[in-house]
Amino acid sequence: MPDSAIQTMNLPLPLSRAAKHADEQPISELIKMALDDPALISLAAGLVDFETLPAEILAPITQAILSDPASAKTALQYGTTEGFAGFRQQLYEHLCAQDDAEPSSYPGSADDIVVTTGSQQLLNILAEVLLDADDIVIAGWPSYFVYTSTLTAYGATIRSVDLDEQGMVPQKLDRLLKGLSAAGQLHRVKMLYVVSYHQNPTGITLTTERRQQLLDIVKHYSQLAGHRIVLLEDAAYRELTYQGEAPPSIKSMDEDNQYVALCQTFSKPFCPGLKTGYGLLPNDLVEAVKLSKGGRDFGSSNFNQHLISRAISSGAFAKHVEVLKQAYAEKIQATLDALQEHFADLDGVSWTQPTGGLYVWLTLPEAIDTSRPGPLFGHAIKQGILFVPGVYCYPKDPTRKPPRNTIRLAVGVPNPEQIRKGIARLATAVKQVLG
């Protein structure tokens, strides 16, 4: 027995390496700022539109499930780790339909689908099962900063590839991989992470031609590395395409289902509160993901899967996607129109032209520091507008220094009139900084 007379010492808690390397997400503080000051117009948080949440759709579906004893007991019981079979078959057919393909000619099968608690869980699990400390992941410059921070916490080194208006530049990816090969580092490369539709944060969509080029490059360097490099295709915003046709997924080009892990979600095109995502994975990756997921939760919400399954089979999900597309298209257009009105006369200012999604990427003159310590952020707050400094969106590539003159504008929450007012306020703040 310990001596009760011994004084308690302030011993350190032995946190894991991942915990020590985990970064606080800057968006959390920005959301708090918006909540603390209702007068602020927030173009910061990537939340979805409150007015279009599908309460009227889900209420009768929930009632129908619970009013029937058989369906109620099935939905309220534990499910399987990978998701219930009927739902996974629906999801596989849904992916086939998005790519205008028959199941008989599409990569993989319903057995290669895993349902997760949002796509973020799947992204994290893939990092866990694929990466060891000091492995290399290649991502866009910029990229989805929540996930690149997760990769860093797992001990991965992030190397980055520039984007242009057509998405990740294949020639620069090839040049990076060629350099890593020459340096004897190719064996460390385990993953290429691509947000392929209406990228968070830039709103850029990867062109069809480049999709095939990126996959071909991954296949080529996989042969040289002696192991498959996984191309992780994050297609969270695929269904929120407002102009033209969404290009085919990179997964649809992975004919043997060996290289591409496709992640999608119902959070953005339906309802984030249901926290349901899914992935179509290479067959020999499925078991590792299931084992990792089983150790976490034994399976994502079975009840939510049954809700979404009925929404799909009834056609309610597809109808709601059209409602969202119309609502968000108006917001994106309001953003682009306001930028044209208030920024077109300023030299050195440019912005992306998204055809879907929730984000517009604004580039200001290099002399304007958009980071939190810079003068613009304070002026913007005084004007009543909140944005995400673009510097947050660049991964921690040890070979590069992120620019400090960019801004991510998110249009999910504010209405078009608020967006127009917010852009006008931002322009005022920029002109104050420019003097």
N, C-alpha and C positions, 0 to 999 in steps of 0.2 A: 504493500500500500504506500502511496506517496506521502511524504511528510507534509501535513497540513500547515506546518509552520513556514514551508518554503514559499517565498514571495512569487506571485505570478509574474512571468516575464513577457514582454512584448515581442513574441517570436514572429518572424515573417511567415506569411502564407505561401506555400510552395506552388505558385501558379504555373500552369503548363507553358510551354514555349508559344503555343497558339494564342493563349490568353494574353501573354505579355506583348505579342506582336499585333493584337487586334486593335484597330483604330476606332475611335468614336466616330460615328457617321455624322458628318457636318450637317446633313440635311435635318437631323433631329433638332439641333439648336435653331435652325431656320424655321422649322415648323412651330417650335415653341414661341419664337418671336412673333409669328403671325397670329398665334392664338392669344398671346398676351396683349396685342394691339389690334383690335378689330378694324381700326381705321386703315391699316396697311393693306394694300392690294398685293397679294402674294402670287408671284409668277415663279415661285421656287419649288414647292412640293409637287412631286409627281403623283398626286392623288387623282382619283377619278371624279367625274361630275356627280355631285350629290343628287341632283334633280333627276338623273336617269337611272338610279339604282333600281333594280327590278323587283320591287316589293309586290307590285300588283301581279307579276308573273309567278312569283314564288309562293304567294299565299294560297292559291287554290291547289298548286302542286303539293305543298306541304299537307294541306287538308286531305287531299286524295290519298296520300301515302298513309297517313295516320288513321284515317277513317276505316281502312280495310285492315282487319287483324293480321292477315297473312303478310301483307306488304309492310305493315308497321313493324312487326317482329323481325322481318328480314333486314329492314333499314336501320333499326335501332340496335341490332346486335353488332358485335365486333365483325369487321371485314377481314380480308386477306391483306398481307403486306403489300402486294403489287396492285391491289384494286380488284373489284369483282369482275368476273369474266365478261359479262354482258356489256359492262361499261367500257372495258378495254377494247372489245370488238367495235363498239360504236366509235371510239376515239380513232382506231386504226382506219375505219372507213371514212371518218371525218377528214383525216389527213390525206387519204387518197383523193377525196372529192376536192379538197383545196388545190391539189396538184393535177386535177383533171385526169386521174389515172384509175385504172381498174385494180382491185386488190391483187389479182393474179399477176400483175406486172410491177407492183410497187415493192420497194425494199422491205424486208422483214415481214412480220405478221403481228397479230394481236398479242402473241406470246412475248413479243419484244417491247411491249408497252408497259411502263411502270407509272402508277398514279402516285402523286406526292402532295404534301401539304404546301401548295404553291410551287411555282417553278423554282423559287429561291432555294427550297429544300433540296430539290434535285441538283441544282448547280453546286450546292455545298457538298452533297454526297459524292458527286463526280470528282470534286477536288480531293475529297478524302480517299477515294478508292484508286485514284490515278496518280496522285502526287506524293513524292517524298520530299523532305527538306532539301532545298537547293536545286530541285528540278526547275525547268524553265517553261513558262507559259507565255505565249505570244498573244497580244491583244491590240486593239486599235488605239490610235493616238489622236483623240481621246477615246474613252470607253466607259462602260457602265461601272461607276466607281464603287458601288456597294460590293459588287462581286470581285473586282480587282483587289479591294481591301481584304476580302476574305482569302483570296489566293496568297496574298502577302502574309496573312496570319498563319497560314499553313506552312510557311517557310519557303514558298516558291519565289523565284526571281521572275519579274515581269520584264519582257522585252516588247517593244512596241513598234507598230507599223503605221505610217501616215495614212490618213483618209483624204480623198478629194470628193467632188460632187457625185462620183459614181461608187463611193465606198472605199474599202481597203484596197490599196494599190498593190496588185499582184507582183509587179516588178520589184517593189521594195521589200515585200515578203520574201521573195526569192533571194534578193541580195542579203537580207539578214540571215537567212538559213544557210546560205553559202558561206558567209563569214563565220557563223558558229561551227560549221563543218570544218572549215580550214583551221579554226582554233582548237579543234578536238573537243568541242562542246555539244555536238549534235545529239549525243546519247542522252543529254540532260533534257532535251525538248520533249515534252509529253503532250502538250495541248496547244491548239490554236483556238482562241475564243473570238467569235464573231456574232455581233448583234445584226442580223441580216435584213431586218425590215424596220424602217423608220427609227433608226438607232437612237437609243438613249446614250448620250445627250444631244446628238447633232440633228436628229430627224432624217439622216441620210439612209437611203435604201441601196443595198448592194445590187448592181446590175446583173442580169442573167449571165452575160458573158464572163464577168469576173467570178461568179459563183463556181462555174466549171473550172476556171483557171486556178482558183484557190484550192479546190479539191485536187486537181492534178498536181499542184506543187506539194501538197501534203503527202500524196501517194509517193511522189518521187523521193522526197527526203525521208520518208518512212523506210524505204528500201535501203537508203544509205545509213540510216540510224540503226537498222536491225530490229526495229519494233514499230508498231503502228503509232503514229501521232494522231490523237483524237481531235477531230474538228468539231468543236462544241458550238452548235448553231442555236443561238438564243433568239427565238422567233416570237417573243412575248407580244409584239405589236402587229403581228402579221394580219390579223383580221380587221384591224383598224386602218384599212387602206381606203382613202377617199377619192383618189383620182386614178383612173386607169386600172389595169389589172395588176395584182400582186405577182411578182415573178415567181417561178417555181422555187421550192425550197432546195437548199443544197442537198438535203437528205434524199430528195427524189433522184438526184444524180449519183447517189451512192448505191449502185445497182446490186452489189453483193452484200450490202448492209454491214460493212466492216469499219468504215472510217468516221462516220458522222453520227454524233449524238444530238438529236433534235429535241429541244425543250420548248414547250408551249404552256399557256396558262389560261384559266378562265377569269383571272383577276381583272385584267384590262378589258376584255371584250364582253364580260358579263357581270361578275360580282366579286369584288375582292374579299368580302366578308366570308365567303365560302372557302377561301384559301385552298384552292384545288388547282394543281398543275399536273403535267404529265410529260413523259418523254418517250420517244421511239429510239431505242438504243441498239448498237451492235449486239448480236445474240450472246456473245461470250462476255459482254459487260453486264448483262441483266442480272446474273446471279450475284455478282459482287455488290451491285447496287441494292438488291433485295436483302442481302445479309446485313449490310450497313443500316438500311432503313429499318429492318426488323429489330435491330438492337436499339433503335431510337424510339419507335412508336408502335410497332406491330401492325402498322397500316394507318393511312390517313382516314379522316372522317368518312365512315361508311354511309352515314345519313346524307352528307353533302353530295357524295357520288350519286346516290339515288335521286336526289333533287335535280342535279344537272343532267343525269341520264334522261329523266322524263322531260326536261326542258328541251333537250335535243330531239327526242323522238316525237314530241308534239309539234315541233316547228317553232316553239316560242323562243328558243335561243337564237335561231337565225333571224327572226323578226326583230329581236332586241338588238342584235348586232347592227342592223340597218338603222335603228333609232340612234344608236351611239355614233355611227358614222356620220349621220347628218348633223348631230349636235356638235361633234368635235370638228367636223369640216368647217362649220361656221366660225368656230373659235380660232382655228388655224388661219383661216382667211382674214379674220379680224386682226390677228397678229401681224400678218404680212402686209395688210393694207396700212396699218398704223405705223409699221416700220418704214414703209415707203413714204408716208406723209411726213414723218418727223425726223427721219435719219438720212433721207436720200441726198440732202444738200450738204452732208458732212463728209469730208474727204477721209478715206481710209476706213470706212465703215461698210461691212457686208454682212449678209445673213443667208442661211440656208433656205431652201424652198421645199419643205417636206410635202409629200403626197399622202401622208397619213401620220398616225401616232400622236404624241402629246407634246413634242418638243421642237423648238426653233433655236438655232445656235447663232449667236450674235458675236461678230468680231469687230472690235473697236481699234482705233489707232494705237500703236504700240506704246505711245506715251501715257496712255490711260491705264492705270493699275486697277483692275476690277476685283482684286482680292479683298478679304475682310479688312486688313490693315490699310488698304489703299484709300485715297480720298473719295472715290466714287461711291463706295458702299455707304459711307456715312451720309453723303449728300442725298443718295437715293432714299435712305430711311427717313430723312427729314422731309423729303418730297412725298413720302407715303407709298413707296414701292419696294418690294423685296424680290431678289433674284438669287440664283445660285452662281457664285463666282466660278468661272470655267476652270480655274486652276485645280479645283477639287476633282475634276473629271479626268485628269490625266493620271495614268498608273505610275507607280514608283519604279520607273525604268532607271536603273543606276547609271545609264549612259546618257541620259537626257535631262534637260531642265525645262519644265513646262512653261509655256507663255502665260502672261498674266493680264491679257487684254481681251479675254473672251467671257461670254455669259451664256448660261443655259436658261432659256425661258420655257416654263411649263404651263400649259393652258388647260389642264384638266379641270380645275376647280372654278376659277372666275368665269363669269359670263362674258359675252362679247363686249358689252359696254364697259365692264370693269377692265377688260384687257386693253381696250382703246385708251382708257384713262391712264392705266398703268404704264403703257408705252410712252404716252405723252409726258408723264412724270419722269420716266427714265431719261427721256431726251432732255428735259430741263436740267436734270442732274448732270448729264454728260456735258452739256453746254456750260454749266457752272464750273466744272473741272477744267474745261478747255479755256475758260476765261473769255 
